[in-house]
Amino acid sequence: MQFNLIVGIDLNSLNGVVEGNQVTVYSENTNGNWLGTVRRISQKLDAETQMVNVYIAVAGENLKEGMFLNANVQLKRDVFGLEIPRKLLVDSESVFTVNNGIIEQQKVVVVQKKKDVVVVEGLEDGVQLVLKTSGVHKGIAVTTREL
């Protein structure tokens, strides 16, 4: 018999969830794991939980209607990038960098958001980030120091 499991996924993780993702489903009350598949992702955000419902189809021996289940959803891709303090983001899509003593504004792609930090792509190794963004704008001459 096939069952539908509804799991709430936070917005920060939702980008990696796609229909067809494999899901490991398990119960803390039994010794068993079952393989499920993401069948549908809701288009609505639950206003109270700030989660999006993901519908998982699962079938297997010893599954019973009404069981409490947990799911480990395999994300579409690994998250690679640089983790930086969230406060360094400018307009949610760029950061201030220093190049030859001049402040520049560089676009980045936010690939994951956490409470106080974000993971961004688009920064080269060794880039110097401006750590205090208040009163800063593109074109200002600055001197840098190592932390």
C-alpha positions as CSV (number, residue, x, y, z in Angstrom):
1,M,0.0,0.0,0.0
2,Q,1.3,3.5,-0.9
3,F,1.1,6.4,1.6
4,N,1.5,10.1,1.2
5,L,3.7,11.8,3.8
6,I,3.6,15.6,4.1
7,V,6.8,17.2,5.3
8,G,7.4,20.9,6.0
9,I,10.6,22.3,4.4
10,D,12.0,25.7,5.4
11,L,12.6,28.2,2.6
12,N,16.4,28.1,3.1
13,S,16.5,24.4,2.0
14,L,13.7,24.5,-0.5
15,N,15.9,25.4,-3.5
16,G,17.5,22.0,-3.3
17,V,14.2,20.0,-3.3
18,V,12.8,18.9,-6.7
19,E,10.1,16.5,-7.7
20,G,11.7,13.1,-8.0
21,N,14.2,13.5,-5.2
22,Q,14.7,10.3,-3.2
23,V,13.7,10.4,0.4
24,T,14.7,8.1,3.2
25,V,11.7,7.7,5.5
26,Y,12.0,6.2,9.0
27,S,10.1,5.8,12.2
28,E,11.6,6.2,15.6
29,N,9.1,3.6,16.8
30,T,10.1,0.7,14.5
31,N,13.4,-0.7,13.1
32,G,12.8,0.1,9.5
33,N,13.6,2.5,6.7
34,W,11.6,3.0,3.5
35,L,12.4,4.7,0.3
36,G,10.1,7.5,-0.8
37,T,9.9,10.0,-3.7
38,V,9.0,13.7,-3.7
39,R,5.8,13.8,-5.8
40,R,4.7,17.4,-5.3
41,I,5.9,20.7,-3.8
42,S,3.2,23.1,-2.6
43,Q,3.2,26.6,-4.1
44,K,1.9,28.0,-0.7
45,L,3.9,29.0,2.3
46,D,2.4,28.2,5.7
47,A,2.1,31.6,7.4
48,E,2.5,30.2,10.9
49,T,5.4,27.8,10.4
50,Q,7.1,29.6,7.4
51,M,7.5,26.2,5.8
52,V,6.4,24.8,2.4
53,N,4.7,21.4,2.3
54,V,6.4,18.7,0.3
55,Y,4.4,15.6,-0.5
56,I,6.3,12.3,-0.5
57,A,5.0,9.0,-1.8
58,V,6.2,6.0,0.2
59,A,5.4,2.3,0.3
60,G,6.8,-0.6,2.2
61,E,6.3,-3.4,4.6
62,N,5.3,-2.6,8.1
63,L,4.0,0.9,7.2
64,K,0.7,1.7,8.9
65,E,-1.7,4.6,8.4
66,G,-1.3,7.1,11.1
67,M,2.3,6.3,11.9
68,F,4.6,9.2,12.9
69,L,7.4,9.3,10.3
70,N,10.5,11.3,9.7
71,A,12.1,12.0,6.3
72,N,15.6,12.7,5.1
73,V,15.2,14.6,1.8
74,Q,18.2,14.4,-0.5
75,L,18.8,17.9,-1.9
76,K,19.2,18.4,-5.6
77,R,22.8,19.7,-5.3
78,D,25.5,20.3,-2.8
79,V,25.9,23.8,-1.6
80,F,29.3,25.3,-2.4
81,G,30.3,28.8,-1.7
82,L,31.6,31.1,0.9
83,E,29.8,31.6,4.2
84,I,29.7,35.2,5.2
85,P,27.8,37.3,7.8
86,R,24.3,38.2,6.5
87,K,24.9,41.8,7.4
88,L,27.6,42.1,4.7
89,L,24.9,41.7,1.9
90,V,24.0,44.9,0.1
91,D,20.5,44.8,-1.4
92,S,20.4,41.0,-0.9
93,E,22.5,40.5,-4.0
94,S,26.0,42.0,-3.6
95,V,28.8,42.7,-1.2
96,F,31.4,45.4,-0.9
97,T,35.0,44.3,-1.8
98,V,38.3,46.1,-1.9
99,N,40.4,46.0,-5.0
100,N,43.7,48.0,-5.1
101,G,42.5,50.2,-2.3
102,I,39.2,51.1,-3.9
103,I,35.8,49.8,-2.7
104,E,33.8,48.0,-5.4
105,Q,30.3,46.5,-5.3
106,Q,30.3,42.9,-6.5
107,K,27.2,40.8,-7.3
108,V,26.9,37.4,-5.6
109,V,24.4,34.6,-5.7
110,V,22.9,33.6,-2.4
111,V,22.7,29.8,-2.4
112,Q,21.7,29.3,1.2
113,K,20.4,31.4,4.1
114,K,20.9,30.7,7.7
115,K,20.0,32.7,10.8
116,D,23.0,35.1,10.8
117,V,25.0,34.0,7.8
118,V,24.5,33.3,4.1
119,V,26.4,31.1,1.7
120,V,27.2,32.9,-1.5
121,E,28.8,32.1,-4.9
122,G,30.6,34.5,-7.1
123,L,33.6,35.5,-4.9
124,E,37.1,34.7,-5.9
125,D,39.6,33.1,-3.4
126,G,41.4,35.8,-1.5
127,V,38.9,38.6,-2.2
128,Q,38.9,41.3,0.5
129,L,35.4,41.9,1.9
130,V,34.4,45.2,3.6
131,L,33.3,44.2,7.1
132,K,31.5,47.4,8.0
133,T,29.0,48.5,5.4
134,S,27.5,51.6,7.1
135,G,28.4,54.7,5.2
136,V,30.3,52.8,2.6
137,H,29.8,53.1,-1.2
138,K,31.5,52.2,-4.4
139,G,34.6,54.2,-5.3
140,I,35.8,55.1,-1.8
141,A,39.6,54.8,-1.3
142,V,40.5,52.8,1.8
143,T,43.4,51.1,3.4
144,T,43.1,47.5,4.5
145,R,44.5,45.5,7.4
146,E,44.7,41.8,8.1
147,L,42.5,40.4,10.9
